[in-house]
Amino acid sequence: MSDAPAKHQPLVFSGMQPTNTLHLGNYLGALKNWVKLQDQMPCIYCVVDMHAITAVAYAKPDDLRTAVREVAAAYIAAGVDPKRSILFQQSAVPAHAELAWIFNCVARLGWMDRMTQFKEKTGKHKERASVGLYTYPTLMAADILVYKATHVPVGEDQKQHLELTRDIAIKFNNDYNAPDFFRSPKR
């Protein structure tokens, strides 16, 4: 038995878009759990503002900046402790966009076409949707895997994206002959 440290230490990553004001559902469904997780393992929590720009509501940069500050304040007010967990704005870390591009080249169109959330959001107007909305799941995969997170507490609506993240991690590892470089995160 080796005394070497494990290659992937337990680490939580999660985030929320700064869309609208956070509500009781956000608190009960995510934030309350995030606070508890701080006692169990290292945590990284992000305000995912790059995801938010897929929504028309944030065409004005000033509105988005304000929303990011308000959501970060709500995280702290709910008990996310910046002294115990990392808390930041997604767009402040270029590695998210850089790795997303690489994952756009690893992911397959068939995988993306199966993403039900894109279909639900676009309905009959798929041709009017932005490419950013279509590739949203690869950015989410980059958010998670750039930190090699092992645990990703997400709701049911994001479960399919987490499964895609696992597929991307496996394919990347196989394509680049890097076994276990990215680990498949748990929910």
trRosetta pair geometry for C-beta under 8 A, 3 or more apart (Angstrom, degrees):
i j d omega theta_ij theta_ji phi_ij phi_ji
5 9 7.2 -19 166 -70 113 103
6 9 6.0 131 78 -79 104 57
7 180 6.2 62 97 144 157 124
7 183 7.8 147 101 -54 104 123
8 11 7.8 -107 177 14 78 104
8 148 5.7 -134 -128 159 96 116
8 150 5.7 129 150 -76 113 114
8 180 7.6 -127 -26 178 117 98
8 183 4.5 3 -85 -17 168 151
9 42 7.5 40 122 27 116 124
9 150 7.5 -132 104 -16 35 135
10 40 8.0 -82 136 135 140 88
10 41 4.2 -84 120 -139 115 148
10 42 7.3 142 102 33 73 80
10 150 5.1 -94 -129 59 49 142
10 151 6.6 22 -164 -9 86 115
11 41 6.5 -139 -91 145 28 117
11 42 5.2 -25 -117 80 77 101
11 43 7.6 160 -167 -94 61 29
11 44 6.9 20 174 0 103 105
11 147 6.3 -134 132 140 142 107
11 148 6.8 72 49 94 139 72
11 149 5.0 -113 102 -124 97 57
11 150 5.4 104 41 14 66 89
11 151 7.0 -178 87 30 36 83
12 34 7.8 165 139 -133 143 71
12 37 5.1 54 -51 160 170 139
12 41 6.0 127 -18 85 97 106
12 42 7.0 -171 26 99 78 49
12 43 4.2 -16 67 -114 114 78
12 44 6.8 180 93 29 63 62
12 149 6.5 27 -175 -153 14 110
12 150 7.8 -54 -69 61 41 72
12 151 4.7 -38 -98 82 71 105
12 152 7.3 150 -156 -86 62 34
12 153 6.7 3 -154 -4 113 99
13 43 7.8 164 -79 -161 34 57
13 44 4.8 -10 -107 69 76 104
13 45 7.8 173 -153 -82 46 36
13 46 7.3 12 -169 -3 88 113
13 143 6.8 171 152 139 131 83
13 144 5.3 162 83 -126 136 60
13 147 5.3 140 -75 62 137 137
13 149 3.5 -93 4 -83 114 153
13 151 7.7 146 20 80 60 56
13 152 5.8 -22 69 -101 79 84
13 185 7.7 -67 41 -129 105 157
14 30 6.9 -168 151 -162 141 111
14 34 6.4 -128 66 -97 135 110
14 43 7.8 -30 23 -164 93 100
14 44 7.9 147 24 87 50 63
14 45 5.9 -14 71 -115 76 74
14 46 7.5 -171 101 29 33 80
14 152 6.1 140 -80 -156 81 62
14 153 5.2 -34 -73 57 146 82
14 154 6.8 -174 -125 -70 104 70
15 45 6.3 143 -89 -170 63 56
15 46 3.6 -37 -92 72 128 86
15 47 6.4 -167 -159 -80 104 11
15 48 4.2 109 130 -37 131 104
15 51 8.0 140 110 13 122 138
15 90 6.7 70 -161 -63 163 115
15 143 6.4 -92 18 178 136 143
16 22 7.3 65 121 -99 155 111
16 26 6.6 60 -133 -145 162 119
16 30 6.5 127 -63 108 124 165
16 47 6.9 -29 69 -124 67 56
16 48 6.6 -167 91 20 15 99
16 71 6.5 -147 90 -170 106 132
17 47 7.8 76 -146 -174 20 64
17 48 5.3 -57 -83 74 58 96
17 49 7.5 119 -145 -93 64 32
17 51 5.2 -106 -91 94 104 111
17 52 4.4 142 -160 -78 102 90
17 55 7.7 93 174 -4 148 133
17 71 8.0 -127 123 -107 32 166
18 47 5.4 35 -52 -175 107 110
18 48 7.8 -176 -11 61 74 51
18 49 5.8 0 15 -93 118 80
18 52 5.5 -30 48 -74 76 158
18 64 6.8 108 82 -159 127 64
18 67 3.8 128 145 134 114 101
18 68 4.8 -95 -54 -80 167 48
18 70 7.0 117 -157 62 108 89
18 71 4.2 -130 -112 -7 87 142
19 52 5.7 -178 -56 -128 89 102
19 55 6.1 59 -105 29 128 166
19 57 6.7 93 -137 70 95 143
19 58 7.7 -95 -98 -41 82 117
19 67 7.0 29 -85 -177 23 145
20 23 7.6 -13 123 -28 119 105
20 67 8.0 46 15 -137 12 121
21 70 6.8 -73 -116 147 76 136
21 74 7.8 148 -170 -71 71 147
22 26 4.2 -98 -162 69 93 156
22 27 6.9 105 150 -47 111 79
22 31 7.4 68 177 -37 144 139
22 71 6.1 115 -38 -123 113 77
22 74 4.5 141 29 159 139 162
23 26 5.5 108 52 7 55 99
23 27 7.4 -111 113 -2 35 92
24 27 5.5 -55 -150 37 36 113
24 28 6.0 23 159 -9 72 109
25 28 6.1 -57 -135 46 28 100
25 29 5.4 12 168 -6 66 123
26 29 6.2 -61 -125 50 19 101
26 30 5.7 -40 -170 39 59 110
26 31 6.0 50 138 -13 78 110
26 74 7.7 25 110 144 139 137
27 30 7.5 -74 -114 55 7 68
27 31 4.8 -46 -128 51 48 122
27 32 5.8 67 162 -35 67 95
27 78 5.8 -160 -124 -122 91 126
28 32 5.8 8 -124 4 31 135
29 32 7.9 103 35 29 19 100
29 33 7.7 -46 145 1 30 120
29 155 5.9 8 173 -85 125 119
30 33 6.0 -79 -160 41 27 108
30 34 6.1 27 155 -25 71 109
30 153 6.9 145 -136 119 75 112
30 155 7.2 -69 -66 -45 101 101
31 34 5.3 -50 -144 31 35 116
31 35 6.6 39 157 -23 65 99
31 74 7.5 -90 -96 140 151 92
31 75 6.7 -153 -123 -124 110 56
31 78 4.0 -33 166 156 135 160
31 79 7.3 120 161 42 96 90
31 80 7.0 -91 -151 -36 87 105
32 35 6.0 -50 -157 27 30 113
32 36 7.0 27 148 -13 61 105
32 78 7.1 -102 -66 179 51 114
32 79 7.9 55 -117 41 44 131
33 36 5.7 -57 -154 37 36 111
33 37 6.3 39 151 -25 68 106
33 153 5.6 -162 124 173 135 158
34 37 5.6 -54 -148 32 32 115
34 38 7.1 48 152 -33 61 93
34 43 6.8 126 -165 -173 81 150
34 45 6.0 58 -160 -90 137 135
34 75 7.6 -55 104 -150 153 91
34 78 7.6 59 64 110 115 126
34 79 8.0 151 90 83 88 91
34 80 5.7 -16 124 -86 123 105
34 85 7.8 60 168 -128 98 173
34 153 7.1 -158 -75 63 70 142
35 38 6.1 -42 -167 9 34 116
35 78 6.4 -131 -53 133 122 87
35 79 3.8 28 -115 100 133 123
35 80 6.2 -108 -84 -68 72 54
35 81 8.0 86 -134 -13 77 86
36 39 6.2 -57 -174 28 46 108
36 40 7.2 30 141 -13 71 113
37 40 5.4 -66 -153 39 47 112
37 41 6.8 -43 177 46 83 80
37 43 5.4 106 114 -84 108 133
37 151 7.6 -166 -148 111 132 137
37 153 6.8 -134 -57 -18 151 142
38 43 5.3 -75 -93 12 65 139
38 80 7.2 162 -57 -134 135 57
38 81 6.1 101 -165 33 162 102
38 84 4.9 72 -173 119 118 129
38 85 5.2 -83 -110 -48 107 116
41 151 7.1 102 67 26 145 138
42 85 7.5 143 -171 -116 56 65
42 86 8.0 31 175 -2 96 99
43 80 8.0 -120 111 -143 137 96
43 84 7.5 35 40 125 105 84
43 85 4.1 -28 79 -125 102 113
43 86 7.2 -164 103 31 56 70
44 85 6.9 -177 -87 -176 25 86
44 86 4.5 -11 -117 65 75 112
44 88 7.9 -28 -167 23 90 101
44 147 5.6 -115 31 -144 161 170
44 149 7.0 -115 43 -88 116 115
45 75 6.1 160 128 -154 141 142
45 80 5.7 -62 39 -152 161 146
45 85 5.8 36 4 147 105 129
45 86 7.0 167 28 87 60 59
45 87 5.1 -9 71 -106 96 75
46 87 7.6 -180 -82 -151 34 46
46 88 5.9 -22 -115 70 74 72
46 89 7.3 104 -163 -137 76 12
46 90 5.0 77 172 -70 121 84
46 143 6.6 -142 59 -161 158 116
47 68 5.1 120 130 -148 146 79
47 71 5.1 129 -124 94 119 123
47 72 5.5 -66 -43 -64 140 86
47 75 7.6 -119 -66 -25 96 137
47 88 7.4 -128 22 112 82 34
47 89 5.1 -29 61 -110 106 63
47 90 6.4 -125 85 -10 52 86
48 51 4.2 16 140 18 113 120
48 52 6.7 142 107 -25 70 87
48 90 4.7 57 -124 -34 48 148
48 143 6.6 -14 -110 -110 117 153
49 52 5.1 -48 -149 29 43 120
49 53 7.0 48 156 -28 68 93
49 64 6.0 100 -157 175 112 111
49 67 7.9 140 -113 89 98 103
49 68 5.2 -11 -79 -90 129 119
49 89 5.8 5 0 -168 127 94
49 90 5.4 -172 31 46 73 103
49 91 5.1 -61 75 -11 115 112
50 53 6.2 -44 -157 20 36 109
50 90 5.1 -109 6 113 99 127
50 91 5.2 142 -55 -73 94 88
50 96 6.5 168 18 118 154 134
50 97 6.8 -154 -132 -72 158 95
50 139 6.3 -139 113 -174 120 143
51 54 6.2 -41 -179 9 48 113
51 90 7.3 50 -2 50 88 170
51 136 6.2 77 -135 -145 89 99
51 139 6.4 176 -81 105 83 134
51 140 7.2 56 -91 -71 129 86
52 55 5.9 -52 -174 27 56 110
52 58 5.2 68 140 -13 98 161
52 64 6.3 148 108 -133 131 106
52 67 7.2 179 -173 102 161 140
53 58 5.3 -102 -104 93 55 125
53 64 6.9 7 -78 -108 86 151
53 132 6.9 -54 99 155 89 159
54 130 6.0 -155 -142 65 76 129
54 132 4.7 -155 -98 117 92 108
54 133 4.4 130 -168 -80 122 74
54 136 5.9 -17 -54 -82 166 115
55 58 5.7 73 78 10 89 97
56 59 6.1 -5 -174 -40 58 107
57 63 7.5 -125 150 129 75 142
58 61 8.0 61 172 -93 84 31
58 63 6.0 -153 -128 93 63 109
58 64 4.4 70 -158 -76 115 106
58 67 7.3 -87 -103 28 113 148
59 63 8.0 35 56 41 51 132
60 63 4.3 76 81 3 103 110
60 64 7.1 176 91 -9 56 84
61 64 5.6 -59 -150 38 38 111
61 65 6.2 40 154 -22 71 104
62 65 5.7 -51 -146 35 33 112
62 66 6.4 34 155 -18 64 105
63 66 5.9 -56 -151 37 30 111
63 67 6.3 29 152 -18 65 109
64 67 5.6 -55 -145 38 32 112
64 68 6.3 38 154 -25 66 103
65 68 5.8 -51 -149 30 30 113
65 69 6.8 27 154 -15 62 104
66 69 6.0 -58 -154 36 32 109
66 70 6.3 28 152 -17 66 109
67 70 5.6 -56 -145 39 33 112
67 71 6.2 28 159 -17 68 107
68 71 6.1 -58 -146 38 27 105
68 72 6.3 27 155 -18 63 108
68 89 5.5 34 -172 -116 133 120
69 72 5.8 -56 -147 38 29 111
69 73 6.3 30 154 -19 64 107
70 73 5.7 -55 -150 37 30 112
70 74 6.4 32 151 -22 64 105
71 74 5.4 -49 -147 34 36 114
71 75 6.6 46 150 -25 64 96
72 75 5.6 -45 -154 26 34 115
72 76 6.8 29 151 -13 63 104
72 87 6.5 121 -147 157 93 117
72 89 7.3 -51 -67 -67 130 87
73 76 5.8 -57 -152 39 35 109
73 77 6.1 36 151 -21 68 109
74 77 5.5 -52 -139 39 33 113
74 78 6.2 34 158 -21 65 106
75 78 6.0 -63 -155 35 25 109
75 80 4.2 -34 163 38 89 139
75 87 6.0 162 114 -140 146 133
76 79 7.9 137 -179 2 29 8
76 80 5.8 -79 -86 67 38 84
76 81 7.8 89 -135 -97 71 31
76 82 6.6 -19 -103 -26 107 103
76 87 7.4 108 -66 157 88 175
80 85 5.7 -76 -171 61 87 140
80 87 6.0 112 137 -83 125 132
81 84 4.2 42 88 26 115 105
81 85 6.0 107 68 15 63 92
82 85 6.7 -72 -108 67 29 70
82 86 7.8 45 -146 -132 65 22
82 87 5.0 -80 -102 26 88 122
88 92 5.8 -111 172 59 109 130
88 93 6.7 71 124 -28 140 115
89 92 4.6 87 75 -10 91 112
90 93 6.6 -79 -168 39 38 96
90 96 5.5 15 -176 -24 89 176
90 143 6.7 -37 -128 -113 119 112
91 96 7.5 -93 -94 56 33 136
91 97 7.9 42 -128 -36 64 116
93 96 5.4 86 92 -16 94 101
93 146 7.7 138 135 129 130 154
94 97 5.9 -58 -163 42 57 104
94 98 5.8 53 144 -22 82 111
95 98 5.3 -58 -137 44 36 114
95 99 5.8 31 166 -16 72 108
95 142 7.8 -172 136 171 69 107
95 146 5.0 128 131 -154 114 137
96 99 6.5 -61 -146 40 20 101
96 100 6.3 25 153 -23 59 111
96 139 6.8 46 164 -164 95 85
96 142 5.4 116 -161 122 55 115
96 143 5.7 26 -134 -88 108 66
96 146 6.2 -94 -89 -15 55 160
97 100 5.4 -53 -145 34 31 117
97 101 6.7 37 155 -24 63 98
97 139 7.6 -7 -103 -125 51 101
97 142 7.6 120 -70 125 11 158
98 101 6.0 -51 -159 26 31 110
98 102 7.0 27 147 -13 62 103
98 142 7.9 160 71 -160 50 139
99 102 5.4 -50 -152 36 42 113
99 103 6.2 40 150 -17 70 105
99 142 3.8 150 97 -142 103 107
99 145 6.8 -162 161 84 143 100
99 146 5.0 -165 9 -80 161 102
100 103 5.6 -57 -146 42 32 110
100 104 6.3 44 150 -29 65 99
100 135 7.2 99 173 148 109 115
100 138 5.4 110 -158 123 78 91
100 139 4.3 10 -118 -100 137 63
100 141 7.5 128 -111 64 68 83
100 142 4.0 -89 -65 -10 69 155
101 104 5.4 -46 -151 26 33 116
101 105 7.0 27 151 -13 61 103
102 105 5.8 -62 -161 38 35 109
102 106 6.5 27 145 -16 69 110
102 142 7.8 122 51 -100 90 114
102 172 7.8 61 138 -118 109 123
103 106 5.2 -56 -140 41 42 111
103 107 5.7 42 161 -23 75 104
103 138 4.3 171 112 -167 113 100
103 139 8.0 -179 67 -64 132 29
103 141 5.2 169 -160 87 160 126
103 142 5.5 -140 4 -60 139 94
103 145 7.8 128 -75 48 134 139
103 168 5.3 23 -147 -166 107 140
103 172 7.4 -48 -103 -67 75 127
104 107 6.3 -44 -130 35 26 108
104 135 5.7 -1 -104 -143 109 134
104 138 5.1 113 -73 133 65 165
106 168 5.6 96 105 -152 123 85
106 171 5.4 145 173 105 104 117
106 172 5.2 -10 -140 -77 158 83
106 175 6.5 -149 -128 18 100 156
107 111 5.5 -115 -172 69 90 134
107 112 6.1 84 144 -50 124 101
107 137 7.8 133 -128 98 160 104
107 138 5.3 -113 -9 -91 149 117
107 141 7.7 154 -65 23 124 159
107 164 7.2 27 -126 -180 122 107
107 167 7.8 79 -120 104 80 107
107 168 5.5 -30 -77 -98 88 106
107 171 7.7 136 -88 63 40 150
108 111 4.6 97 64 0 82 102
108 112 7.2 -158 96 -3 45 85
109 112 5.6 -58 -148 40 37 110
109 113 6.0 40 154 -25 70 106
110 113 5.6 -51 -142 34 30 114
110 114 6.8 30 156 -20 60 105
111 114 6.1 -64 -162 31 30 110
111 115 7.7 46 143 -41 61 91
111 164 6.0 124 168 -131 116 101
111 167 6.2 -171 -129 108 142 152
112 115 5.8 -32 -166 -4 45 116
112 118 7.6 30 172 1 77 160
112 134 6.3 51 173 171 126 89
112 135 7.2 -29 -129 -96 135 55
112 137 6.9 -177 -119 49 76 125
112 138 7.7 -29 -93 -36 112 106
114 160 7.9 -143 124 -174 91 126
115 118 4.6 63 98 5 108 110
115 119 7.2 165 98 -9 61 87
115 137 5.5 -142 -106 -27 146 144
115 160 6.3 146 -133 127 65 127
115 161 7.2 50 -133 -82 112 75
115 164 7.0 -4 -87 -56 104 149
116 119 5.4 -58 -153 40 43 114
116 120 6.0 44 151 -23 74 105
116 160 6.2 123 25 -1 97 173
117 120 5.5 -52 -145 36 33 113
117 121 6.2 28 158 -16 66 108
117 136 7.8 -90 100 81 123 137
117 137 7.9 135 52 -61 122 107
117 157 6.6 90 -96 179 122 86
117 160 6.9 -180 -15 62 102 128
117 161 7.2 -20 14 -48 141 108
118 121 6.0 -60 -145 40 28 106
118 122 6.1 3 164 0 65 116
118 126 8.0 62 148 -125 97 95
118 129 7.3 107 -170 160 91 165
118 133 6.3 131 -127 141 89 91
118 134 5.8 65 -137 -115 141 53
118 136 7.2 171 -80 33 97 117
118 137 8.0 -76 -41 -19 113 110
119 122 6.4 -71 -138 48 23 95
119 123 7.7 87 168 -76 55 25
119 126 7.6 -18 -117 -88 58 112
120 123 7.5 14 -174 -62 25 65
121 129 7.3 98 106 -119 99 131
121 133 6.5 -135 102 -175 141 130
122 125 5.4 -132 -180 75 77 71
122 126 4.7 83 137 -93 140 55
122 128 7.5 163 -152 63 100 80
122 129 4.3 -48 -106 -58 126 136
122 133 7.1 134 -61 122 109 142
123 126 7.8 -147 78 -46 36 69
125 128 4.4 -34 170 36 101 118
125 129 6.6 124 115 -40 81 83
126 129 5.6 -44 -157 9 39 119
129 133 5.0 -95 177 66 107 136
129 134 6.4 116 118 -48 119 91
130 133 4.8 104 62 0 84 96
130 134 7.2 -145 103 -1 51 86
131 134 5.3 -54 -153 38 41 116
131 135 6.0 19 155 -3 74 110
132 135 6.2 -66 -138 50 27 94
132 136 6.7 64 152 -63 60 77
133 136 5.6 -10 -159 -32 34 117
135 138 4.9 -42 -174 34 84 113
135 139 6.4 87 129 -21 85 94
136 139 5.8 -60 -154 36 34 111
136 140 6.4 35 150 -21 68 105
136 161 7.8 -62 117 -116 91 133
137 140 5.3 -50 -146 35 38 115
137 141 6.4 44 152 -23 66 99
137 160 7.9 -63 -113 114 136 85
137 161 4.5 -147 -126 -129 96 92
137 164 4.9 16 167 85 132 155
137 165 7.7 -131 177 -53 88 74
138 141 5.3 -43 -148 32 38 116
138 142 6.6 42 149 -19 63 101
138 164 7.8 -89 -74 139 55 125
138 168 7.0 140 -124 -97 76 154
139 142 5.5 -51 -151 36 36 113
139 143 6.5 46 148 -27 65 99
140 143 5.4 -44 -150 27 36 118
140 144 6.6 28 155 -13 64 105
140 158 7.4 -156 -164 -155 154 110
140 161 5.0 5 89 168 154 130
140 164 8.0 73 76 76 113 115
140 165 6.7 -91 113 -70 90 114
141 144 6.0 -62 -153 40 31 107
141 145 5.8 5 163 -1 70 119
141 161 7.5 -139 -53 173 78 84
141 164 6.4 -97 -66 112 121 91
141 165 4.1 179 -113 -112 84 78
141 168 4.8 36 -168 50 156 154
141 169 7.5 -153 -166 -43 110 81
142 145 6.2 -65 -126 50 26 95
142 146 5.6 38 172 -37 67 107
143 146 6.6 -49 -144 18 13 111
144 147 7.1 -92 178 44 29 92
144 149 5.0 -93 -167 43 72 123
144 152 5.5 -18 -124 -88 126 139
144 162 7.7 112 -68 -121 167 75
144 165 5.4 14 58 -152 146 148
144 185 5.7 -103 172 1 128 155
145 148 6.5 32 -163 -84 51 42
145 149 7.2 -96 -80 28 29 82
145 165 6.6 -177 -40 -167 108 102
145 168 7.4 -117 -27 100 155 114
145 169 5.9 -172 -106 -88 134 102
145 182 4.9 1 -151 -139 120 125
145 185 7.7 -134 -78 -23 70 118
148 182 6.6 -142 -113 -127 79 60
148 183 6.4 68 -167 23 87 98
149 152 5.8 89 121 -66 132 90
149 185 5.3 21 102 -105 85 138
150 183 6.2 -7 -104 95 78 135
150 185 5.7 176 -161 -123 20 77
150 186 6.5 12 156 19 68 92
151 185 6.4 -165 -65 -168 12 97
151 186 5.3 -22 -107 68 64 92
151 187 7.6 13 -157 124 66 9
152 162 5.7 180 87 -119 134 120
152 165 7.6 37 13 69 167 163
152 185 4.8 63 -10 138 110 138
152 186 7.1 166 25 83 72 40
152 187 6.2 -49 74 -115 76 43
153 187 6.9 84 -111 175 37 61
154 157 7.9 -114 160 67 98 64
154 158 3.7 -93 172 83 131 126
154 159 6.5 178 99 -68 113 50
154 161 7.5 -114 167 65 166 106
154 162 5.7 -176 37 -47 144 129
154 187 6.2 -87 39 -140 84 92
155 158 5.7 86 57 17 66 97
155 159 7.6 -88 113 -35 41 83
156 159 5.5 -25 -154 -15 41 120
158 161 4.9 -53 -166 41 69 117
158 162 6.1 73 136 -26 84 97
159 162 5.7 -56 -153 34 33 112
159 163 6.6 35 150 -19 66 103
159 187 6.9 1 -119 -102 82 143
160 163 5.5 -50 -151 34 36 114
160 164 6.6 40 148 -20 64 102
161 164 5.4 -49 -150 34 36 115
161 165 6.5 47 146 -26 64 99
162 165 5.2 -42 -151 27 37 119
162 166 6.9 42 149 -19 62 97
162 185 6.9 -97 -160 84 99 103
162 187 5.9 85 138 -84 166 93
163 166 5.7 -48 -157 30 37 113
163 167 6.7 37 146 -18 65 102
164 167 5.4 -52 -150 36 38 113
164 168 6.3 38 151 -20 68 104
165 168 5.8 -54 -148 36 30 111
165 169 6.4 33 153 -21 64 105
165 184 7.7 132 111 -144 83 65
165 185 6.4 -22 117 36 132 108
166 169 5.7 -54 -148 34 31 112
166 170 6.4 29 155 -17 65 106
166 184 4.1 45 -133 -142 95 105
166 185 7.1 -130 -77 40 83 62
167 170 5.9 -56 -149 37 30 110
167 171 6.2 24 156 -14 66 109
168 171 5.9 -58 -143 41 29 107
168 172 6.1 32 157 -21 66 107
168 182 7.8 -39 109 106 78 158
169 172 5.9 -54 -145 36 26 111
169 173 6.3 26 156 -18 62 109
169 182 3.7 -131 -144 114 96 120
169 183 6.8 -34 176 84 147 13
169 184 5.4 178 75 -83 141 62
169 185 7.8 142 -33 -5 157 76
170 173 5.8 -58 -150 37 28 111
170 174 6.3 22 155 -14 64 109
170 184 6.7 14 -52 -70 94 111
171 174 5.7 -58 -145 42 32 108
171 175 5.8 31 159 -21 69 110
172 175 5.9 -56 -138 39 26 109
172 176 6.1 -9 172 12 64 114
172 178 7.3 -35 134 57 80 115
172 181 7.0 -101 118 74 104 121
172 182 5.8 44 74 18 129 133
173 176 6.9 -76 -139 53 17 87
173 178 5.2 -110 -139 80 59 75
173 179 5.8 74 177 -115 113 28
173 180 6.6 87 -138 -15 138 20
173 181 5.2 178 -106 31 85 93
173 182 5.9 -131 -54 41 102 83
174 177 7.6 17 -174 -74 28 40
176 181 7.2 -27 84 13 119 157
178 181 3.7 15 137 -34 117 133
180 183 6.4 17 -157 -81 71 80
